[in-house]
Amino acid sequence: MTTRQPAAPMPDSLRRVLRAKQHPARAVDCPHCGAAPHRPCVLRTRNQVMTQPHPQRISAWAQATACCPQCQVTPQVPCHEDGRARLTVHARRYQEAEATAA
């Protein structure tokens, strides 16, 4: 009987292409339900798996991956308005993150 050698680790660039059916926001932790990266979001009350990520997760993904053209902040820095940090990111930052992921 032959033993099978373990496969080589998959590069992140290839992994992203193979996960193309999933929303790119699944690459970050979900601040709402606590889902790990690359795991689906769940409803906390019924422990039901969701088909789309929570809006908070999409916002966290956009903040982690894209610069905001509206308030001119770099990735990882929250958007701001009049000197105060916003709870969500600007709509233009979502567009920038989607363009970066494509």
C-alpha positions as CSV (number, residue, x, y, z in Angstrom):
1,M,0.0,0.0,0.0
2,T,1.4,3.4,-0.9
3,T,1.2,6.4,1.3
4,R,0.1,9.7,-0.1
5,Q,2.2,12.7,0.2
6,P,0.5,15.8,1.6
7,A,-0.3,18.5,-1.0
8,A,1.7,21.7,-1.1
9,P,0.2,24.7,0.6
10,M,-2.0,26.7,-1.7
11,P,-0.9,30.3,-2.4
12,D,-3.2,33.1,-1.3
13,S,-3.6,34.4,-4.9
14,L,-4.8,31.0,-6.1
15,R,-7.0,30.6,-3.0
16,R,-8.7,33.9,-3.8
17,V,-9.5,32.8,-7.4
18,L,-11.0,29.5,-6.2
19,R,-13.2,31.3,-3.6
20,A,-14.5,33.7,-6.3
21,K,-18.1,32.6,-5.6
22,Q,-17.8,34.1,-2.1
23,H,-17.9,37.7,-1.1
24,P,-14.4,39.1,-0.7
25,A,-15.4,40.5,2.7
26,R,-15.2,36.9,4.0
27,A,-11.4,37.4,4.1
28,V,-11.7,39.3,7.4
29,D,-13.2,38.6,10.8
30,C,-16.8,39.5,11.3
31,P,-17.1,42.1,14.1
32,H,-20.9,41.4,14.4
33,C,-21.1,37.6,14.8
34,G,-17.4,36.7,15.3
35,A,-17.0,34.5,12.3
36,A,-13.4,33.6,11.4
37,P,-11.9,34.6,8.1
38,H,-13.2,32.6,5.2
39,R,-16.1,31.3,7.3
40,P,-19.7,32.4,6.6
41,C,-21.5,34.8,9.0
42,V,-24.2,33.3,11.2
43,L,-27.3,34.6,12.9
44,R,-26.5,34.6,16.6
45,T,-30.1,34.0,17.7
46,R,-30.7,30.9,15.6
47,N,-27.2,29.8,14.7
48,Q,-28.2,29.9,11.0
49,V,-25.6,30.3,8.3
50,M,-26.1,33.5,6.2
51,T,-25.6,33.6,2.4
52,Q,-24.1,37.1,2.5
53,P,-21.8,38.7,5.1
54,H,-23.1,41.2,7.7
55,P,-22.8,44.9,6.7
56,Q,-20.3,45.4,9.5
57,R,-18.1,42.8,8.0
58,I,-18.3,44.4,4.6
59,S,-17.4,47.7,6.2
60,A,-14.4,46.2,8.0
61,W,-13.2,44.6,4.8
62,A,-13.4,47.9,2.9
63,Q,-11.6,49.7,5.7
64,A,-8.9,47.0,5.7
65,T,-8.3,46.9,2.0
66,A,-8.9,50.3,0.4
67,C,-8.0,53.9,0.7
68,C,-11.0,56.3,1.0
69,P,-11.1,58.8,-1.9
70,Q,-13.6,61.0,-0.1
71,C,-11.8,61.6,3.2
72,Q,-8.3,60.7,2.0
73,V,-7.4,58.0,4.6
74,T,-5.2,55.0,4.1
75,P,-6.2,51.4,4.7
76,Q,-6.8,50.4,8.3
77,V,-7.8,54.0,9.2
78,P,-11.5,54.6,9.8
79,C,-13.3,57.1,7.6
80,H,-14.1,60.5,9.3
81,E,-16.4,63.4,8.9
82,D,-15.6,66.8,10.4
83,G,-12.9,65.3,12.5
84,R,-15.1,62.5,14.0
85,A,-14.7,58.9,13.1
86,R,-17.6,57.3,11.3
87,L,-19.1,54.0,12.3
88,T,-19.3,52.9,8.6
89,V,-17.1,53.7,5.6
90,H,-18.0,56.0,2.8
91,A,-19.7,54.6,-0.3
92,R,-16.8,55.5,-2.5
93,R,-14.5,53.4,-0.3
94,Y,-16.8,50.4,-0.9
95,Q,-16.3,51.0,-4.7
96,E,-12.6,51.3,-4.3
97,A,-12.4,48.0,-2.3
98,E,-14.5,46.2,-4.9
99,A,-12.2,47.5,-7.7
100,T,-9.2,46.4,-5.7
101,A,-10.6,42.9,-5.2
102,A,-11.5,42.4,-8.9
